[in-house]
Amino acid sequence: MTLREVPVKTNVSVVRINGSGAFRRRIMDMGITKGCAIYVRKAAPLGDPVEITVRGYELSLRRQDAESIEVIEK
């Protein structure tokens, strides 16, 4: 499942980050790495962006970026 498909108020763990180059580096620089825990806090009314909690801070991601992050529910 991808981070885009995760319902609100759900805890997940990152399995894999799809993509390469600058995109992958940008996601990893935000603290989203393999094995880290993510809590999906809320989503905007039209679904974009989605707000998550990762490593103790809140982060907003576009749905397009969230689609390339594979997760598993805890």
Biopython code that builds the backbone (N, CA, C, O; Angstrom):
import numpy as np
from Bio.PDB.StructureBuilder import StructureBuilder

atoms = [
    (1, "MET", "N", (0.851, -1.164, 0.000)),
    (1, "MET", "CA", (0.000, 0.000, 0.000)),
    (1, "MET", "C", (0.902, 1.234, 0.000)),
    (1, "MET", "O", (2.009, 1.193, 0.537)),
    (2, "THR", "N", (0.441, 2.315, -0.591)),
    (2, "THR", "CA", (1.211, 3.555, -0.593)),
    (2, "THR", "C", (0.667, 4.508, 0.466)),
    (2, "THR", "O", (-0.451, 4.344, 0.955)),
    (3, "LEU", "N", (1.465, 5.491, 0.806)),
    (3, "LEU", "CA", (1.055, 6.472, 1.814)),
    (3, "LEU", "C", (-0.187, 7.231, 1.368)),
    (3, "LEU", "O", (-0.953, 7.712, 2.204)),
    (4, "ARG", "N", (-0.390, 7.342, 0.082)),
    (4, "ARG", "CA", (-1.574, 8.028, -0.453)),
    (4, "ARG", "C", (-2.867, 7.295, -0.090)),
    (4, "ARG", "O", (-3.905, 7.932, 0.089)),
    (5, "GLU", "N", (-2.818, 5.993, 0.018)),
    (5, "GLU", "CA", (-4.003, 5.166, 0.269)),
    (5, "GLU", "C", (-4.335, 4.997, 1.744)),
    (5, "GLU", "O", (-5.383, 4.441, 2.075)),
    (6, "VAL", "N", (-3.470, 5.462, 2.637)),
    (6, "VAL", "CA", (-3.651, 5.257, 4.078)),
    (6, "VAL", "C", (-4.757, 6.170, 4.601)),
    (6, "VAL", "O", (-4.747, 7.372, 4.338)),
    (7, "PRO", "N", (-5.716, 5.602, 5.345)),
    (7, "PRO", "CA", (-6.768, 6.448, 5.925)),
    (7, "PRO", "C", (-6.227, 7.349, 7.035)),
    (7, "PRO", "O", (-5.176, 7.077, 7.616)),
    (8, "VAL", "N", (-6.950, 8.412, 7.316)),
    (8, "VAL", "CA", (-6.571, 9.363, 8.355)),
    (8, "VAL", "C", (-6.593, 8.659, 9.716)),
    (8, "VAL", "O", (-7.372, 7.730, 9.931)),
    (9, "LYS", "N", (-5.728, 9.112, 10.629)),
    (9, "LYS", "CA", (-5.579, 8.586, 11.986)),
    (9, "LYS", "C", (-5.089, 7.140, 11.999)),
    (9, "LYS", "O", (-5.590, 6.310, 12.758)),
    (10, "THR", "N", (-4.107, 6.851, 11.151)),
    (10, "THR", "CA", (-3.541, 5.518, 11.050)),
    (10, "THR", "C", (-2.027, 5.586, 11.198)),
    (10, "THR", "O", (-1.382, 6.498, 10.681)),
    (11, "ASN", "N", (-1.466, 4.607, 11.913)),
    (11, "ASN", "CA", (-0.019, 4.490, 12.052)),
    (11, "ASN", "C", (0.502, 3.501, 11.028)),
    (11, "ASN", "O", (-0.054, 2.415, 10.865)),
    (12, "VAL", "N", (1.568, 3.875, 10.339)),
    (12, "VAL", "CA", (2.187, 3.003, 9.340)),
    (12, "VAL", "C", (3.701, 3.057, 9.488)),
    (12, "VAL", "O", (4.241, 3.914, 10.187)),
    (13, "SER", "N", (4.370, 2.135, 8.824)),
    (13, "SER", "CA", (5.819, 2.094, 8.801)),
    (13, "SER", "C", (6.281, 2.066, 7.345)),
    (13, "SER", "O", (5.683, 1.378, 6.518)),
    (14, "VAL", "N", (7.338, 2.808, 7.031)),
    (14, "VAL", "CA", (7.835, 2.897, 5.658)),
    (14, "VAL", "C", (8.558, 1.610, 5.274)),
    (14, "VAL", "O", (9.428, 1.131, 6.001)),
    (15, "VAL", "N", (8.186, 1.061, 4.124)),
    (15, "VAL", "CA", (8.813, -0.138, 3.593)),
    (15, "VAL", "C", (9.813, 0.218, 2.507)),
    (15, "VAL", "O", (10.902, -0.354, 2.441)),
    (16, "ARG", "N", (9.438, 1.169, 1.652)),
    (16, "ARG", "CA", (10.264, 1.494, 0.494)),
    (16, "ARG", "C", (9.896, 2.876, -0.041)),
    (16, "ARG", "O", (8.744, 3.302, 0.049)),
    (17, "ILE", "N", (10.887, 3.569, -0.599)),
    (17, "ILE", "CA", (10.655, 4.841, -1.269)),
    (17, "ILE", "C", (10.966, 4.637, -2.747)),
    (17, "ILE", "O", (12.113, 4.398, -3.125)),
    (18, "ASN", "N", (9.942, 4.734, -3.569)),
    (18, "ASN", "CA", (10.120, 4.604, -5.016)),
    (18, "ASN", "C", (10.581, 5.931, -5.585)),
    (18, "ASN", "O", (10.275, 6.989, -5.035)),
    (19, "GLY", "N", (11.302, 5.878, -6.663)),
    (19, "GLY", "CA", (11.821, 7.096, -7.269)),
    (19, "GLY", "C", (13.332, 7.120, -7.170)),
    (19, "GLY", "O", (13.948, 6.239, -6.570)),
    (20, "SER", "N", (13.913, 8.134, -7.763)),
    (20, "SER", "CA", (15.370, 8.218, -7.735)),
    (20, "SER", "C", (15.816, 9.665, -7.816)),
    (20, "SER", "O", (15.009, 10.576, -8.002)),
    (21, "GLY", "N", (17.109, 9.855, -7.673)),
    (21, "GLY", "CA", (17.696, 11.173, -7.838)),
    (21, "GLY", "C", (17.262, 12.184, -6.801)),
    (21, "GLY", "O", (17.149, 11.877, -5.615)),
    (22, "ALA", "N", (17.020, 13.399, -7.270)),
    (22, "ALA", "CA", (16.698, 14.514, -6.388)),
    (22, "ALA", "C", (15.400, 14.290, -5.623)),
    (22, "ALA", "O", (15.287, 14.695, -4.466)),
    (23, "PHE", "N", (14.425, 13.654, -6.250)),
    (23, "PHE", "CA", (13.153, 13.401, -5.567)),
    (23, "PHE", "C", (13.365, 12.505, -4.354)),
    (23, "PHE", "O", (12.907, 12.825, -3.257)),
    (24, "ARG", "N", (14.046, 11.399, -4.542)),
    (24, "ARG", "CA", (14.302, 10.452, -3.442)),
    (24, "ARG", "C", (15.103, 11.124, -2.329)),
    (24, "ARG", "O", (14.811, 10.924, -1.150)),
    (25, "ARG", "N", (16.104, 11.913, -2.690)),
    (25, "ARG", "CA", (16.928, 12.611, -1.710)),
    (25, "ARG", "C", (16.090, 13.604, -0.916)),
    (25, "ARG", "O", (16.262, 13.722, 0.297)),
    (26, "ARG", "N", (15.184, 14.320, -1.579)),
    (26, "ARG", "CA", (14.330, 15.303, -0.898)),
    (26, "ARG", "C", (13.427, 14.627, 0.128)),
    (26, "ARG", "O", (13.268, 15.127, 1.241)),
    (27, "ILE", "N", (12.840, 13.499, -0.242)),
    (27, "ILE", "CA", (11.976, 12.757, 0.684)),
    (27, "ILE", "C", (12.786, 12.275, 1.885)),
    (27, "ILE", "O", (12.333, 12.385, 3.024)),
    (28, "MET", "N", (13.973, 11.747, 1.635)),
    (28, "MET", "CA", (14.815, 11.248, 2.724)),
    (28, "MET", "C", (15.315, 12.387, 3.609)),
    (28, "MET", "O", (15.467, 12.202, 4.816)),
    (29, "ASP", "N", (15.571, 13.553, 3.036)),
    (29, "ASP", "CA", (15.988, 14.712, 3.825)),
    (29, "ASP", "C", (14.891, 15.187, 4.764)),
    (29, "ASP", "O", (15.179, 15.808, 5.787)),
    (30, "MET", "N", (13.644, 14.905, 4.432)),
    (30, "MET", "CA", (12.517, 15.259, 5.300)),
    (30, "MET", "C", (12.410, 14.309, 6.492)),
    (30, "MET", "O", (11.605, 14.537, 7.395)),
    (31, "GLY", "N", (13.209, 13.254, 6.502)),
    (31, "GLY", "CA", (13.184, 12.299, 7.612)),
    (31, "GLY", "C", (12.410, 11.040, 7.315)),
    (31, "GLY", "O", (12.270, 10.181, 8.185)),
    (32, "ILE", "N", (11.902, 10.911, 6.099)),
    (32, "ILE", "CA", (11.144, 9.717, 5.727)),
    (32, "ILE", "C", (12.117, 8.704, 5.150)),
    (32, "ILE", "O", (12.537, 8.814, 3.998)),
    (33, "THR", "N", (12.469, 7.721, 5.960)),
    (33, "THR", "CA", (13.408, 6.687, 5.549)),
    (33, "THR", "C", (12.805, 5.316, 5.816)),
    (33, "THR", "O", (11.800, 5.200, 6.517)),
    (34, "LYS", "N", (13.415, 4.284, 5.259)),
    (34, "LYS", "CA", (12.923, 2.918, 5.433)),
    (34, "LYS", "C", (12.872, 2.569, 6.920)),
    (34, "LYS", "O", (13.844, 2.758, 7.652)),
    (35, "GLY", "N", (11.728, 2.062, 7.345)),
    (35, "GLY", "CA", (11.550, 1.634, 8.728)),
    (35, "GLY", "C", (11.011, 2.687, 9.672)),
    (35, "GLY", "O", (10.640, 2.345, 10.795)),
    (36, "CYS", "N", (10.948, 3.947, 9.279)),
    (36, "CYS", "CA", (10.465, 4.981, 10.201)),
    (36, "CYS", "C", (8.937, 4.928, 10.318)),
    (36, "CYS", "O", (8.235, 4.515, 9.395)),
    (37, "ALA", "N", (8.459, 5.355, 11.469)),
    (37, "ALA", "CA", (7.023, 5.349, 11.750)),
    (37, "ALA", "C", (6.398, 6.657, 11.282)),
    (37, "ALA", "O", (6.978, 7.732, 11.438)),
    (38, "ILE", "N", (5.202, 6.546, 10.705)),
    (38, "ILE", "CA", (4.456, 7.714, 10.233)),
    (38, "ILE", "C", (3.027, 7.619, 10.749)),
    (38, "ILE", "O", (2.411, 6.554, 10.709)),
    (39, "TYR", "N", (2.511, 8.735, 11.230)),
    (39, "TYR", "CA", (1.115, 8.823, 11.646)),
    (39, "TYR", "C", (0.417, 9.796, 10.708)),
    (39, "TYR", "O", (0.833, 10.949, 10.591)),
    (40, "VAL", "N", (-0.631, 9.347, 10.044)),
    (40, "VAL", "CA", (-1.382, 10.204, 9.125)),
    (40, "VAL", "C", (-2.390, 10.995, 9.956)),
    (40, "VAL", "O", (-3.370, 10.438, 10.452)),
    (41, "ARG", "N", (-2.142, 12.302, 10.105)),
    (41, "ARG", "CA", (-2.965, 13.141, 10.970)),
    (41, "ARG", "C", (-4.266, 13.577, 10.324)),
    (41, "ARG", "O", (-5.343, 13.362, 10.879)),
    (42, "LYS", "N", (-4.169, 14.187, 9.154)),
    (42, "LYS", "CA", (-5.375, 14.669, 8.486)),
    (42, "LYS", "C", (-5.088, 14.917, 7.015)),
    (42, "LYS", "O", (-3.937, 14.936, 6.579)),
    (43, "ALA", "N", (-6.159, 15.105, 6.264)),
    (43, "ALA", "CA", (-6.055, 15.401, 4.840)),
    (43, "ALA", "C", (-6.935, 16.597, 4.528)),
    (43, "ALA", "O", (-7.961, 16.811, 5.173)),
    (44, "ALA", "N", (-6.535, 17.360, 3.555)),
    (44, "ALA", "CA", (-7.318, 18.518, 3.129)),
    (44, "ALA", "C", (-8.647, 18.035, 2.539)),
    (44, "ALA", "O", (-8.753, 16.881, 2.123)),
    (45, "PRO", "N", (-9.650, 18.899, 2.500)),
    (45, "PRO", "CA", (-10.968, 18.487, 1.995)),
    (45, "PRO", "C", (-10.945, 17.832, 0.613)),
    (45, "PRO", "O", (-11.708, 16.901, 0.359)),
    (46, "LEU", "N", (-10.089, 18.303, -0.266)),
    (46, "LEU", "CA", (-10.008, 17.691, -1.589)),
    (46, "LEU", "C", (-8.914, 16.627, -1.654)),
    (46, "LEU", "O", (-8.616, 16.102, -2.727)),
    (47, "GLY", "N", (-8.311, 16.309, -0.495)),
    (47, "GLY", "CA", (-7.336, 15.236, -0.422)),
    (47, "GLY", "C", (-5.895, 15.629, -0.645)),
    (47, "GLY", "O", (-5.012, 14.779, -0.534)),
    (48, "ASP", "N", (-5.625, 16.878, -0.955)),
    (48, "ASP", "CA", (-4.247, 17.279, -1.226)),
    (48, "ASP", "C", (-3.971, 18.613, -0.559)),
    (48, "ASP", "O", (-4.654, 19.578, -0.902)),
    (49, "PRO", "N", (-3.049, 18.751, 0.346)),
    (49, "PRO", "CA", (-2.057, 17.779, 0.793)),
    (49, "PRO", "C", (-2.554, 16.933, 1.960)),
    (49, "PRO", "O", (-3.661, 17.119, 2.466)),
    (50, "VAL", "N", (-1.711, 16.009, 2.367)),
    (50, "VAL", "CA", (-1.979, 15.164, 3.526)),
    (50, "VAL", "C", (-0.969, 15.545, 4.606)),
    (50, "VAL", "O", (0.212, 15.736, 4.316)),
    (51, "GLU", "N", (-1.431, 15.656, 5.848)),
    (51, "GLU", "CA", (-0.535, 16.037, 6.942)),
    (51, "GLU", "C", (-0.163, 14.795, 7.733)),
    (51, "GLU", "O", (-1.030, 14.024, 8.145)),
    (52, "ILE", "N", (1.140, 14.607, 7.942)),
    (52, "ILE", "CA", (1.633, 13.434, 8.659)),
    (52, "ILE", "C", (2.533, 13.870, 9.805)),
    (52, "ILE", "O", (3.035, 14.994, 9.818)),
    (53, "THR", "N", (2.731, 12.978, 10.762)),
    (53, "THR", "CA", (3.707, 13.183, 11.816)),
    (53, "THR", "C", (4.802, 12.159, 11.607)),
    (53, "THR", "O", (4.540, 10.957, 11.568)),
    (54, "VAL", "N", (6.028, 12.635, 11.474)),
    (54, "VAL", "CA", (7.175, 11.761, 11.266)),
    (54, "VAL", "C", (8.330, 12.276, 12.125)),
    (54, "VAL", "O", (8.681, 13.454, 12.061)),
    (55, "ARG", "N", (8.911, 11.398, 12.919)),
    (55, "ARG", "CA", (10.053, 11.723, 13.788)),
    (55, "ARG", "C", (9.769, 12.913, 14.704)),
    (55, "ARG", "O", (10.663, 13.712, 14.983)),
    (56, "GLY", "N", (8.521, 13.031, 15.170)),
    (56, "GLY", "CA", (8.171, 14.057, 16.143)),
    (56, "GLY", "C", (7.788, 15.417, 15.587)),
    (56, "GLY", "O", (7.588, 16.352, 16.362)),
    (57, "TYR", "N", (7.679, 15.561, 14.288)),
    (57, "TYR", "CA", (7.240, 16.841, 13.742)),
    (57, "TYR", "C", (6.193, 16.629, 12.651)),
    (57, "TYR", "O", (6.105, 15.559, 12.049)),
    (58, "GLU", "N", (5.400, 17.677, 12.412)),
    (58, "GLU", "CA", (4.346, 17.611, 11.413)),
    (58, "GLU", "C", (4.898, 18.003, 10.054)),
    (58, "GLU", "O", (5.737, 18.896, 9.936)),
    (59, "LEU", "N", (4.409, 17.318, 9.034)),
    (59, "LEU", "CA", (4.879, 17.538, 7.676)),
    (59, "LEU", "C", (3.692, 17.404, 6.735)),
    (59, "LEU", "O", (2.866, 16.507, 6.905)),
    (60, "SER", "N", (3.599, 18.276, 5.755)),
    (60, "SER", "CA", (2.557, 18.176, 4.734)),
    (60, "SER", "C", (3.184, 17.683, 3.441)),
    (60, "SER", "O", (4.211, 18.194, 2.992)),
    (61, "LEU", "N", (2.549, 16.682, 2.853)),
    (61, "LEU", "CA", (3.034, 16.095, 1.600)),
    (61, "LEU", "C", (1.948, 16.163, 0.543)),
    (61, "LEU", "O", (0.766, 15.985, 0.837)),
    (62, "ARG", "N", (2.358, 16.419, -0.679)),
    (62, "ARG", "CA", (1.410, 16.336, -1.783)),
    (62, "ARG", "C", (1.047, 14.865, -1.989)),
    (62, "ARG", "O", (1.858, 13.976, -1.731)),
    (63, "ARG", "N", (-0.157, 14.622, -2.449)),
    (63, "ARG", "CA", (-0.597, 13.249, -2.713)),
    (63, "ARG", "C", (0.296, 12.577, -3.748)),
    (63, "ARG", "O", (0.543, 11.374, -3.660)),
    (64, "GLN", "N", (0.775, 13.326, -4.712)),
    (64, "GLN", "CA", (1.650, 12.787, -5.743)),
    (64, "GLN", "C", (2.947, 12.257, -5.128)),
    (64, "GLN", "O", (3.439, 11.206, -5.539)),
    (65, "ASP", "N", (3.506, 12.975, -4.146)),
    (65, "ASP", "CA", (4.708, 12.516, -3.462)),
    (65, "ASP", "C", (4.399, 11.328, -2.555)),
    (65, "ASP", "O", (5.195, 10.393, -2.464)),
    (66, "ALA", "N", (3.254, 11.362, -1.886)),
    (66, "ALA", "CA", (2.866, 10.274, -0.984)),
    (66, "ALA", "C", (2.650, 8.967, -1.741)),
    (66, "ALA", "O", (2.791, 7.888, -1.167)),
    (67, "GLU", "N", (2.313, 9.058, -3.011)),
    (67, "GLU", "CA", (2.068, 7.864, -3.817)),
    (67, "GLU", "C", (3.342, 7.045, -4.026)),
    (67, "GLU", "O", (3.266, 5.841, -4.272)),
    (68, "SER", "N", (4.489, 7.670, -3.934)),
    (68, "SER", "CA", (5.743, 6.944, -4.180)),
    (68, "SER", "C", (6.369, 6.389, -2.899)),
    (68, "SER", "O", (7.489, 5.880, -2.935)),
    (69, "ILE", "N", (5.666, 6.479, -1.778)),
    (69, "ILE", "CA", (6.166, 5.941, -0.511)),
    (69, "ILE", "C", (5.341, 4.718, -0.135)),
    (69, "ILE", "O", (4.157, 4.838, 0.180)),
    (70, "GLU", "N", (5.964, 3.544, -0.166)),
    (70, "GLU", "CA", (5.272, 2.300, 0.182)),
    (70, "GLU", "C", (5.346, 2.085, 1.687)),
    (70, "GLU", "O", (6.407, 2.228, 2.295)),
    (71, "VAL", "N", (4.202, 1.738, 2.283)),
    (71, "VAL", "CA", (4.110, 1.572, 3.742)),
    (71, "VAL", "C", (3.363, 0.284, 4.072)),
    (71, "VAL", "O", (2.715, -0.328, 3.222)),
    (72, "ILE", "N", (3.479, -0.098, 5.335)),
    (72, "ILE", "CA", (2.720, -1.222, 5.870)),
    (72, "ILE", "C", (2.101, -0.759, 7.178)),
    (72, "ILE", "O", (2.743, -0.051, 7.954)),
    (73, "GLU", "N", (0.856, -1.153, 7.428)),
    (73, "GLU", "CA", (0.155, -0.741, 8.621)),
    (73, "GLU", "C", (0.725, -1.455, 9.833)),
    (73, "GLU", "O", (1.041, -2.644, 9.778)),
    (74, "LYS", "N", (0.852, -0.720, 10.925)),
    (74, "LYS", "CA", (1.399, -1.309, 12.158)),
    (74, "LYS", "C", (0.338, -2.069, 12.911)),
    (74, "LYS", "O", (0.617, -2.630, 13.971)),
]
sb = StructureBuilder()
sb.init_structure("model")
sb.init_model(0)
sb.init_chain("A")
sb.init_seg("    ")
for serial, (resi, resn, name, xyz) in enumerate(atoms, 1):
    if name == "N":
        sb.init_residue(resn, " ", resi, " ")
    sb.init_atom(name, np.array(xyz, "f"), 0.0, 1.0, " ", f" {name:<3s}", serial, name[0])
structure = sb.get_structure()
